[in-house]
Amino acid sequence: MGWRRITAISLAVVLVAGGAVTIGFFATRGPASVATALPGVTPAPGSSATGDAGGRPTPTDAARPSPAASPTAITLVPRFDKAARSHDDPASIWVVVDKDRPLQPVDFTPPDLVVVPVPHVWEPELRREASDAVVALFAAFTAETGLQLQSQSSYRSYPTQVSVYNDDVAAHGQAVADTSTARPGTSEHQTGLAIDISALPGNCSLEACFGATPQGTWLAHNAWKYGFLLRYPEDKVTVTGYAYEPWHFRYIGIDLATEMHTDGVTTLEEFFGLPAAPTYH
């Protein structure tokens, strides 16, 4: 074998061996180290995954940002269901009775009338649920003020309303009577859910001045808590068709009374989106 052939073989071995060492070196150091090891190649900024020569972390050493927090759960508050009870059924505590909405039938009689055990001028009868609420209302008033309330008038049957209305017409004329006394079949008193309240002893009974008495003031601010609505407010005559009656309270249930109080709506017509009833049709 000539020396040229020996030299060629030796060079090939050296190159193969050197390549293996280089490949092993690159495999150990990784791509970033390959760039560093190659002459004239500068690593791209932030490409190191192992830190600089001093062991200090490079930008890519920073922890990845945490996933965004899950959205806070939103609790949906159910809207008040204005259709939960009938506005037409005379047996419903949400029935709306006015000059444009007579009871059907006009001679309706409530099914569960009871005597209300409170002080009174005329023995009061109301539907049982309304009666219980009146008892609680009167007791709360006395507990808070030391004063007393009494029932002036409550349930009136259709025949009784005929008599009351005719007497008012005879005394004041129909035009005046229609501003203060409901025609038979259109009276809230016939539902067994309405009560006229006065002071005990009497003071401004069935008169507008009752609204300025301690009794009238307390009722105006607190009756809703017991399920009652001051049915004929002073500023809603064109809606209800009746003059201001600070003594006339209508039982509608605590849920509806609370909703109307919260919304600041003072008539059933406006709350339920029904036509105003200033006159008879």
C-alpha positions as CSV (number, residue, x, y, z in Angstrom):
1,M,0.0,0.0,0.0
2,G,1.5,3.4,-1.0
3,W,1.8,6.3,1.4
4,R,-0.8,8.3,-0.6
5,R,-3.4,5.6,0.0
6,I,-2.6,5.4,3.7
7,T,-2.9,9.1,4.0
8,A,-6.3,9.2,2.3
9,I,-7.7,6.5,4.5
10,S,-6.4,8.2,7.7
11,L,-8.0,11.5,6.6
12,A,-11.3,9.8,6.0
13,V,-11.2,8.3,9.5
14,V,-10.4,11.6,11.0
15,L,-13.3,13.3,9.2
16,V,-15.8,10.6,10.1
17,A,-14.7,10.7,13.7
18,G,-14.8,14.4,13.8
19,G,-18.3,14.5,12.3
20,A,-19.6,12.1,14.9
21,V,-18.1,14.2,17.7
22,T,-19.6,17.4,16.2
23,I,-23.0,15.8,15.8
24,G,-23.0,14.5,19.3
25,F,-22.0,18.0,20.5
26,F,-24.8,19.7,18.7
27,A,-27.3,17.1,19.8
28,T,-26.3,17.7,23.4
29,R,-26.4,21.5,23.3
30,G,-29.6,21.9,21.3
31,P,-30.4,24.4,18.4
32,A,-29.6,27.5,20.4
33,S,-26.2,26.1,21.3
34,V,-25.6,25.2,17.6
35,A,-26.0,28.8,16.6
36,T,-23.6,29.8,19.4
37,A,-21.0,27.2,18.5
38,L,-20.9,28.1,14.8
39,P,-18.5,30.8,14.0
40,G,-20.0,34.1,13.0
41,V,-23.6,33.2,14.0
42,T,-25.3,35.3,16.7
43,P,-28.3,33.8,18.5
44,A,-31.6,35.6,17.9
45,P,-32.7,37.8,20.9
46,G,-34.7,35.7,23.4
47,S,-33.8,32.4,21.7
48,S,-31.9,31.0,24.6
49,A,-34.0,28.6,26.8
50,T,-31.2,28.1,29.3
51,G,-30.2,31.6,30.5
52,D,-27.0,33.5,29.8
53,A,-23.5,32.6,30.8
54,G,-24.0,33.9,34.3
55,G,-27.1,31.7,34.9
56,R,-29.4,34.7,34.8
57,P,-32.8,34.0,33.1
58,T,-33.4,35.4,29.7
59,P,-36.7,36.8,28.5
60,T,-37.9,33.3,27.4
61,D,-37.3,32.1,31.0
62,A,-40.3,34.1,32.2
63,A,-43.3,32.0,33.2
64,R,-46.0,31.8,30.7
65,P,-49.0,33.9,31.6
66,S,-51.7,32.1,33.5
67,P,-54.9,31.4,31.6
68,A,-57.5,34.1,32.0
69,A,-59.8,33.5,35.0
70,S,-63.2,32.0,34.3
71,P,-65.9,34.7,33.9
72,T,-67.8,35.3,37.1
73,A,-71.2,33.6,37.1
74,I,-74.1,36.0,36.6
75,T,-77.2,35.4,38.7
76,L,-80.3,36.2,36.8
77,V,-83.0,37.7,38.9
78,P,-86.4,36.7,37.5
79,R,-88.6,39.6,36.3
80,F,-91.9,40.1,38.1
81,D,-94.5,38.1,36.2
82,K,-97.4,40.5,35.7
83,A,-99.5,37.7,34.2
84,A,-99.1,35.3,37.2
85,R,-102.7,36.1,38.3
86,S,-105.7,37.1,36.3
87,H,-106.7,40.8,36.1
88,D,-110.2,39.8,34.9
89,D,-111.3,36.9,37.1
90,P,-113.3,38.5,40.0
91,A,-112.0,35.7,42.3
92,S,-108.3,36.8,41.7
93,I,-106.7,39.1,44.2
94,W,-105.2,41.0,41.2
95,V,-108.6,41.6,39.6
96,V,-108.7,45.2,38.2
97,V,-112.1,46.8,38.8
98,D,-112.8,50.4,37.6
99,K,-115.4,52.4,35.6
100,D,-114.3,50.7,32.4
101,R,-113.9,47.2,33.9
102,P,-117.0,46.0,35.7
103,L,-117.0,42.7,37.5
104,Q,-118.1,39.7,35.4
105,P,-120.6,38.7,36.5
106,V,-121.8,42.0,37.9
107,D,-123.5,40.4,40.9
108,F,-120.3,38.4,41.8
109,T,-120.1,37.2,45.5
110,P,-116.7,36.3,46.9
111,P,-116.4,32.6,47.9
112,D,-114.6,32.9,51.2
113,L,-115.9,35.9,53.2
114,V,-115.1,36.0,56.9
115,V,-115.8,38.5,59.6
116,V,-112.7,40.6,60.3
117,P,-111.8,40.7,64.0
118,V,-110.9,44.4,64.3
119,P,-112.5,47.5,65.8
120,H,-115.2,48.8,63.4
121,V,-118.1,51.1,62.7
122,W,-120.0,48.5,60.6
123,E,-119.1,44.9,61.1
124,P,-116.5,44.2,58.4
125,E,-116.3,41.2,56.1
126,L,-113.5,40.4,53.7
127,R,-112.0,37.5,51.9
128,R,-110.0,35.4,54.3
129,E,-106.6,36.3,53.0
130,A,-107.4,40.0,53.1
131,S,-108.9,39.7,56.6
132,D,-105.7,38.2,57.9
133,A,-103.7,41.0,56.4
134,V,-105.9,43.7,57.9
135,V,-105.5,42.1,61.4
136,A,-101.7,42.2,60.9
137,L,-101.8,45.8,59.6
138,F,-103.9,47.1,62.5
139,A,-101.7,45.3,65.1
140,A,-98.5,46.8,63.5
141,F,-99.9,50.3,63.5
142,T,-100.9,50.1,67.2
143,A,-97.5,48.6,68.1
144,E,-95.6,51.3,66.4
145,T,-97.7,54.4,67.3
146,G,-99.8,53.5,70.3
147,L,-102.8,54.7,68.4
148,Q,-105.8,52.7,67.0
149,L,-107.5,52.1,63.6
150,Q,-111.0,50.9,62.8
151,S,-112.8,49.6,59.8
152,Q,-115.3,52.1,58.4
153,S,-116.6,49.9,55.5
154,S,-115.5,46.7,53.8
155,Y,-117.4,44.1,51.7
156,R,-120.6,45.4,50.0
157,S,-122.8,43.1,48.0
158,Y,-124.2,44.1,44.6
159,P,-127.7,44.9,46.1
160,T,-126.0,46.9,48.9
161,Q,-124.0,48.9,46.3
162,V,-127.2,49.6,44.4
163,S,-128.6,51.2,47.5
164,V,-125.4,53.2,48.4
165,Y,-125.1,54.5,44.8
166,N,-128.7,55.5,44.5
167,D,-128.6,57.3,47.9
168,D,-125.5,59.3,46.7
169,V,-127.2,60.2,43.4
170,A,-130.3,61.4,45.3
171,A,-128.2,63.5,47.6
172,H,-125.6,65.0,45.2
173,G,-126.7,64.3,41.7
174,Q,-125.2,61.6,39.4
175,A,-122.2,63.7,38.2
176,V,-121.0,64.1,41.7
177,A,-121.9,60.6,42.8
178,D,-119.8,59.2,40.0
179,T,-116.7,60.8,41.4
180,S,-117.1,59.2,44.8
181,T,-119.3,56.1,44.7
182,A,-119.0,53.3,42.2
183,R,-121.9,52.2,40.2
184,P,-123.2,48.7,41.1
185,G,-120.9,46.0,39.6
186,T,-117.9,48.3,39.4
187,S,-117.1,48.7,43.1
188,E,-113.9,47.2,44.6
189,H,-115.9,46.7,47.8
190,Q,-117.9,44.0,46.0
191,T,-114.6,42.0,45.5
192,G,-114.2,41.5,49.3
193,L,-110.7,42.9,48.9
194,A,-111.2,46.6,49.8
195,I,-111.6,48.3,53.1
196,D,-112.2,51.9,54.2
197,I,-110.1,52.7,57.3
198,S,-110.5,55.5,59.8
199,A,-109.0,56.6,63.1
200,L,-110.3,55.4,66.4
201,P,-111.7,57.6,67.8
202,G,-112.9,59.0,64.4
203,N,-111.0,61.9,62.9
204,C,-111.6,63.1,59.3
205,S,-113.4,59.8,58.6
206,L,-114.0,59.3,54.9
207,E,-112.7,62.8,54.1
208,A,-109.5,63.9,52.3
209,C,-108.1,65.4,55.5
210,F,-107.6,61.8,56.8
211,G,-104.5,61.7,54.7
212,A,-102.8,64.2,56.9
213,T,-103.7,62.5,60.2
214,P,-101.1,60.2,62.0
215,Q,-103.3,57.3,60.9
216,G,-103.5,58.3,57.2
217,T,-99.8,59.2,57.0
218,W,-98.7,55.9,58.5
219,L,-101.0,53.9,56.2
220,A,-99.7,55.7,53.1
221,H,-96.1,54.8,54.0
222,N,-96.6,51.3,55.4
223,A,-99.8,49.6,54.0
224,W,-97.8,48.1,51.1
225,K,-95.8,46.0,53.6
226,Y,-99.0,44.1,54.4
227,G,-100.2,43.7,50.8
228,F,-102.4,46.8,50.5
229,L,-102.5,49.6,47.9
230,L,-103.9,53.1,48.5
231,R,-106.2,52.7,45.5
232,Y,-107.2,56.3,44.7
233,P,-104.1,58.6,45.0
234,E,-104.5,62.3,44.9
235,D,-102.6,62.8,41.7
236,K,-104.2,59.9,39.7
237,V,-107.8,61.0,39.4
238,T,-107.6,61.0,35.6
239,V,-106.5,57.3,35.7
240,T,-108.8,55.9,38.4
241,G,-111.8,58.1,37.8
242,Y,-112.2,58.8,41.6
243,A,-111.4,61.7,43.8
244,Y,-108.6,61.3,46.4
245,E,-109.5,58.7,49.0
246,P,-106.7,58.3,51.6
247,W,-108.9,55.9,53.5
248,H,-109.6,53.4,50.8
249,F,-107.1,50.5,50.7
250,R,-107.3,47.5,48.3
251,Y,-105.6,44.2,49.2
252,I,-103.4,42.9,46.3
253,G,-101.0,40.6,48.1
254,I,-97.5,41.4,49.5
255,D,-95.7,40.4,46.3
256,L,-97.5,42.8,44.0
257,A,-97.7,45.6,46.6
258,T,-94.0,45.4,47.1
259,E,-93.3,45.4,43.4
260,M,-95.5,48.5,42.8
261,H,-93.9,50.2,45.8
262,T,-90.4,49.5,44.5
263,D,-91.2,50.6,40.9
264,G,-93.0,53.8,42.2
265,V,-96.2,52.9,40.3
266,T,-99.4,53.8,42.2
267,T,-102.3,52.5,40.2
268,L,-103.2,49.1,39.0
269,E,-104.1,50.5,35.6
270,E,-100.6,51.9,35.0
271,F,-98.8,48.9,36.5
272,F,-100.6,46.4,34.3
273,G,-100.7,48.6,31.2
274,L,-104.5,48.9,31.2
275,P,-106.5,51.9,29.9
276,A,-107.2,54.7,32.3
277,A,-110.9,54.8,33.4
278,P,-111.8,58.4,34.2
279,T,-115.4,58.0,33.1
280,Y,-118.0,55.3,32.4
281,H,-118.4,53.9,28.9
